Amino acid sequence: MTAPAPGTTAQTFPGPLSGLRVVEVGDLVTAPFTAKILADLGASVLKIEVPRTGDRSRLIGPFPQDEPHPEHSGLFVYLNAKKRGVTLDLKSPTGRAMFARLIADADVLVENVAPQDAARLGLAHDEVRRANPAIIHLSITPFGHSGPYASHRGYGLNVAAMSGLVLATGEAGRAPLPPPDFQEDFFTGVVGGLSVMLALAGADRAEAAGDLEGRGEWIDLSGANAWMTFQTGMAVLQWIFSGRRTVRQGRRSAGNPYPYAILPCADGYIRLIAMQKIEWTRFVDILGNPEWTKDARFQNRLVMNQKYHEELDALIQPWLSSRTKNELQDIFYTGGLPFTPVKDYADVFNDPQLRARGFFVPADQPGIGTFDVPGPPYHLRNEPLGAWRPAPTLGEHNDEVYGDHLGISARDRVALQQAGVI
């Protein structure tokens, strides 16, 4: 379905996960992005942050006009819109007791606390299960809660390196390159969201069968395992079955027919991939069937890519360099070729296809103003989902949650704040 036309309003619906109660103890990206996926689908998410400092993403930005402010971080705002937020010190016995009350009636707990810290913060699964036997508890860590690396701390760089992906990224003969911009953590968050959905389906089946004890679940998600499963699966299979190691090939894939590369054009780069013979034939037709295409050396495209790619690149480069990305996109799409421009983020932000589908949604965050952010990548039949709600300021919903939900008096809340518990 298409997005509403500009200037029109559309009925919103609460989402398929409306009524689902989620508690998030998340820092930086993995757990917050998992909880964001659930919030986008209508779940009610309560985010717990450390008093005074909060989630570390508040310090990372990007910030408007490059002026750091803990309430103006673009990363934090994007990850935590549509959530409520409280502060709570889980290092204190009082804080852990309050946390147990918060999860007692929750459906899902999402956290990315290191295994060696989980027990002292009240996040060990046995303790969580005592507070709520039916809860779905997702633990996201770099290496999981078992095995010799369980106690190792790590970031996305460590996850990508362990998965083998870094080894395959970059130019041949140069050092490997890590993925940019928390890519590993965002992807692990996607796997986290999927795992929660599967556990919810299992809980529904258990409840329907009368197995109330079977409703609860602990999901021990390793970021490295997620990347090895979904990002480097083919490379692992190549090693298992043939002993073949993936190598860095830069902008070209040597094991495929020519062309399979990224080449410059007038205002950037274009990616040329012609896996089928008909695609190469169409490209040659677009070029005007130059005489060099009849050269005996240029008839086997696998050989062409292995031995003559530099010569061939030089032959088609003048034609590419005289045309812009947009011009080439029109030519290739009209000609039935899967070649595509390498877009920068300005291109992506203004892409007419993304705009037509309403991918970017308007956000209005106090202290920042109005701006567009990426929305969910899917459309539902009963779209659109609920409108944007600002990310919480640090401790914004303390009074609502601790007063209205837990019944703690205003005087006691002041005492808890003075003691640093909230």
TAQUI-V325211 format. One record per backbone hydrogen bond with DSSP energy under -1.0 kcal/mol. CO is the residue of the C=O (numbers start at 0). NH is the residue of the N-H. Records with the same first field share a line. If there is no record, write none. Layout:
BEGIN
CO=NH ; NH
END
This chain:
BEGIN
4=7
14=17
16=19
19=43
20=106 ; 107
21=45
22=109
23=47
24=111
28=32
29=33
30=34
31=35
32=36
33=37
34=38
35=39
37=42
38=41
40=16
43=21
44=83
45=23
46=85
48=87
49=53
50=52
54=57
55=58
56=59 ; 60
61=73
62=65
63=66
68=71
72=76
73=77
74=78
75=79
79=82
83=46
84=396
85=48
88=91
91=95
92=96
93=97
94=98
95=99
96=100
97=101
98=102
102=105
106=135
107=22
108=137
109=24
110=139
113=116 ; 117
116=120
117=122
118=121
123=127
124=128
125=129
126=130
127=131
131=134
134=216
135=108
136=218
137=110
138=220
140=222
141=223
146=149
148=151
154=158
155=159
156=160
157=161
158=162
159=165
164=167
165=168
168=176
169=249
170=173
179=182
181=185
182=186
183=187
184=188
185=189
186=190
187=191
188=192
189=193
190=194
191=195
192=196
193=197
194=198
195=199
196=200
197=201
198=202
199=203
200=204
201=205
202=206
203=207
204=208
205=210
206=209
209=211
211=214
216=136
218=138 ; 220
220=140
221=225
222=226
223=227
224=228
225=229
226=230 ; 231
231=235
232=236
233=237
234=238
235=239
236=240
237=241 ; 243
238=242
248=251
250=261
252=255
258=273
259=252
260=271
262=269
267=264
268=341
269=262
270=339
271=260
275=279
276=280
277=281
278=282
279=283
280=284
281=285
282=286
283=288
284=287
289=292
290=293
291=294
294=297
299=303
300=257 ; 304
301=305
302=306
303=307
307=311
308=312
309=313
310=314
311=315
312=316
315=319
316=320
319=322
322=265
323=327
324=328
325=329
326=330
327=331
328=332
329=333
330=334
331=336
332=335
339=270
343=347
344=348
345=349
347=350
350=354
351=355
352=356
353=358
354=357
358=374
360=372
362=370
364=367 ; 368
368=364
370=362
372=360
379=382
383=12
388=81
392=395
394=397
396=400
397=401
398=402
399=404
400=405
401=407
408=412
409=413
410=414
411=415
412=416
413=417
414=418
415=420 ; 421
416=419
420=88
END
